[in-house]
Amino acid sequence: MRVWLSVALAGSVAMLHAACEPQNRQAISTPEQVGEFQAPGLFSIGLPSKDCEWRSLKTDESGGIKAHFFTCLSADETVKIVLIVEERKAEDDKTRRAALAAYWNTLVQGLKDKGYRELKGKQPLLDSPIPDHVLFSLQGKTPDGEPAHIRGGAVFGKRVYSLQAIGNTADEADRLIAMAKTLKER
């Protein structure tokens, strides 16, 4: 696992409180979007609501692979979606399997490190063939004892995209992770 990805995911999970139920290769429903964010030369992705804003955080490079970090924030600056774009292609199941396992393990460990407990969920299925869109979920308790629900996923295309969504309810988290379906590569 690359250090920058581990640090980014571990840091981002401190802000995540989303609704998740243990599922894996579920279909992403058609999302409602109110606008579009464009990262020139990389991708575009929908805005889940009129009070949300996508922001580019940074670009980093490790092991010769460039990664771009983005967040989608609500009007009160609460992180709703974390998106990491790796400029590499995951063409085979071995590469996809390694990416999914790393995303899952880093997310779970990051939550534990931040004091989350009673974490339950199913690791993404790693059986071949691994599809271009993979979703996973996790739920538990925040350090304050509030329900914590997380939706995560990966999109494998010209690049590797990992997403984590947060919401106050399971329905909101589902709606947020559905933004993955609006992702268009450039």
Residue pairs with C-beta under 8 A, 6 or more apart in sequence:
1 102
1 105
1 106
2 62
2 63
2 65
2 67
3 62
4 60
4 62
4 67
5 62
5 67
5 84
5 86
5 102
5 106
6 106
8 60
8 67
8 69
8 84
9 82
9 84
9 103
9 106
9 107
9 110
9 162
9 164
10 106
10 109
10 110
10 113
10 114
11 110
12 71
12 79
12 82
12 110
12 164
13 107
13 110
13 111
13 114
13 116
13 150
13 164
14 110
14 114
15 78
15 79
15 82
15 166
16 79
16 82
16 111
16 148
16 150
16 164
16 166
17 142
17 146
17 147
17 148
17 149
17 150
17 166
17 167
17 168
18 148
18 149
18 150
18 151
18 164
18 165
18 166
18 167
18 172
18 173
18 176
19 139
19 147
19 149
19 150
19 151
19 167
19 168
19 169
19 170
19 171
19 172
19 173
19 174
20 121
20 137
20 138
20 139
20 149
20 150
20 151
20 152
20 170
20 173
21 137
21 139
21 149
21 170
22 120
22 121
22 122
22 137
22 138
22 139
23 122
23 135
23 136
23 137
24 122
24 124
24 125
24 134
24 135
24 136
25 125
25 131
25 134
25 135
26 135
28 133
28 135
28 153
28 177
28 178
28 180
28 181
29 174
29 178
29 181
30 178
30 181
31 46
31 48
31 175
31 178
31 179
31 181
31 182
32 48
32 175
33 46
33 47
33 48
33 179
33 182
34 46
34 47
34 48
34 49
34 50
35 46
35 47
35 50
36 44
36 45
36 46
36 47
36 182
37 44
37 45
37 46
37 47
37 54
37 70
37 72
38 44
38 186
39 56
39 68
39 70
39 85
39 186
40 186
41 186
42 68
42 85
42 159
42 185
42 186
43 85
43 159
43 161
43 183
43 184
43 185
43 186
44 182
44 183
44 184
44 186
45 54
45 83
45 179
45 182
45 183
45 184
46 179
46 182
47 53
47 54
47 72
48 72
48 80
48 81
48 175
48 176
48 178
48 179
49 74
51 74
51 75
52 72
52 73
52 74
52 75
52 80
53 72
53 73
54 70
54 71
54 72
55 70
55 71
55 72
55 73
56 68
56 69
56 70
57 69
57 70
57 71
58 68
58 69
59 66
59 67
59 68
59 69
60 66
60 67
60 69
61 67
65 86
65 87
65 88
66 86
66 87
67 84
67 85
67 86
67 87
68 84
68 85
68 87
69 82
69 83
69 84
69 85
70 82
70 83
70 84
70 85
71 79
71 80
71 81
71 82
71 83
72 79
72 80
72 81
72 82
72 83
72 176
72 179
73 79
73 80
74 80
78 166
79 166
80 165
80 166
80 167
80 176
81 163
81 164
81 165
81 166
81 176
81 177
81 179
82 163
82 164
83 161
83 162
83 163
84 161
84 162
85 159
85 160
85 161
86 159
86 160
86 161
86 162
87 159
88 159
88 160
89 156
89 157
89 158
89 159
89 160
90 96
90 99
90 156
90 160
93 128
93 129
93 130
96 130
96 134
96 154
96 156
97 126
97 130
99 154
99 156
99 160
99 162
100 123
100 124
100 126
100 130
100 134
100 136
100 154
101 123
101 124
101 126
103 124
103 152
103 154
103 162
104 123
104 124
104 136
104 152
107 138
107 150
107 152
107 164
108 119
108 121
108 138
111 119
111 138
111 140
111 148
111 150
112 119
114 143
115 142
115 143
116 140
116 141
116 142
116 143
116 148
117 140
117 141
117 143
118 140
118 141
119 138
119 139
119 140
120 138
120 139
120 140
121 136
121 137
121 138
121 139
121 150
122 136
122 137
123 136
124 134
124 135
124 136
124 154
125 134
130 156
132 155
132 156
132 157
133 153
133 154
133 155
133 156
133 180
133 181
134 153
134 154
134 156
135 151
135 152
135 153
135 177
135 180
136 151
136 152
136 153
137 149
137 150
137 151
137 152
138 149
138 150
138 152
139 147
139 148
139 149
139 150
140 147
140 148
141 147
141 148
142 148
149 166
149 167
149 169
149 170
149 173
150 164
150 165
150 166
150 173
151 164
151 165
151 167
151 173
151 174
151 176
151 177
152 162
152 163
152 164
152 165
152 177
153 162
153 163
153 177
153 180
154 160
154 161
154 162
154 163
155 161
155 163
155 180
155 183
157 185
158 185
159 185
161 180
161 183
163 177
163 179
163 180
165 173
165 176
165 177
165 179
166 173
166 176
167 173
167 174
167 175
167 176
